[in-house]
Amino acid sequence: MRDKGTGTDLCRRMLKKFLFERWQVAYRRKGEDYFTLLPNPKWGWAADPFPVVYEGSLYIFAEIFLYKSERNGVIAYCKWENDGFGDWQVSMDRHWHISYPNVFSVDGKLYMCPEIRQNEEIAVYELKAFPDKWEKVKVLLSNVQCVDSTFCEYQGERFLFTFRPVRAGSKGSLYLYRIEEEAGLSLLMESGSTVSARPGGNVISKGGRLIRVAQDGTSGYGCGLVFNEIDAIYPAYKEHEIKRISARDIPGNWNRKFEGVHTYNQIEECEVIDLKYRKFSLTEYLARKRIRKVFINKYK
């Protein structure tokens, strides 16, 4: 007679193969109490949201992970119009995975410093023609595999936080660079390996205080956020923790159970966040099998 417990465990292991991580973006306009979910497109799921006002209009830029194919992440945007955000539209697509679309506007021009770890550089792109004509204008670091690069201004100087992960996830080292026009970047600090060092959004400037948003990897990748107030950047970097949040702390009227959050950003017009859930997907299971086959047979 077959052991029922063994059979149940086997069934659970089989089902787990088809259970995949998903993310979804939510926003809250100024004056609202609750966050509203943005529907994911049919062709992927959204994470790493960044809001920006460009040419008088409010946009959210985010990574869309193409789980149905072998192409991983692209950058897409949605625009606020008619009292709501429209559908996601692709803005940047490359031959490598891209995410964390750190967008910002300077003198009416739109720039982006996306995560392009697979291309082994940190670079800034300028939008030459809306919505998808981006031109690389500055390489900040090359021959590095960094993620979630985030800028900060402190006492009239500009700085860059970036993260070098150990494999994948939230473990790794946080690096801090001073941005110098002629000399480029000068390294000021390496944090060592911690589970709450990886950036989780732009540095918040509030009432003369600077608050660094970081990912909380204590219970695994994307389990929450840590808000650290920056005490000093130069000559010695110091910060202290002021708050932690998880998915259950995000107010919203939704029926789905969320189990993680790893990006938070805000501008005057709105706040944005991403929320993690899990879903059974035969489509993604088959796509990952195709990916493995491609890599295994690459040089045969």
URKA-V194252 format. One line per field, one symbol per residue. phi: phi as a letter, one per 20 degrees, with the letter a starting at -180 (. if undefined). psi: psi as a letter, one per 30 degrees, with the letter a starting at -180 (. if undefined). A space follows every 10 residues. Layout:
phi=???
psi=???
This chain:
phi=.fffffffff fffffffddc fccbeccbfg neededfegf ffdrcdblfc ebdclndecd dbfdeefece emecdcccde almaefffcf dcccfcfcbl ffebdclndd cbdefcgfel adbdddeebf dcedcfdbde bclcddclfc ebdblnddcc ebcdfelcoe eqdedcceed geenddfdbc fnfcecdfgc qffedblndd ceeceedgdo fmerccddee eadcecfbbb fcacccffee faebefedca bbbcbbcffa dcbccdbcbf bfgfgfffff fgffffegde
psi=kkkeeeeeee eeeeeffgjl kllkklljlk fkekkkkkkk lfgalklhkk lkkkhgkklk klkjkiffag fbklkllkkj khhlkalkkk ekklflkkai ijklkkhfkk lkiljheffh lklkkkjekk fgikkkfkje klhlillhkk lkkjhglklk klkjljblaf kakkkkkkjk eefbkkkekk fljlghekkg llkkjjhfkk jkklkjgegl kgfakkjkkk ekekfkkklk kfkklaeffj kkilfkkkgl kgkklkaeel kllkkklkkk jeeeeeeeee eeeeeegeg.
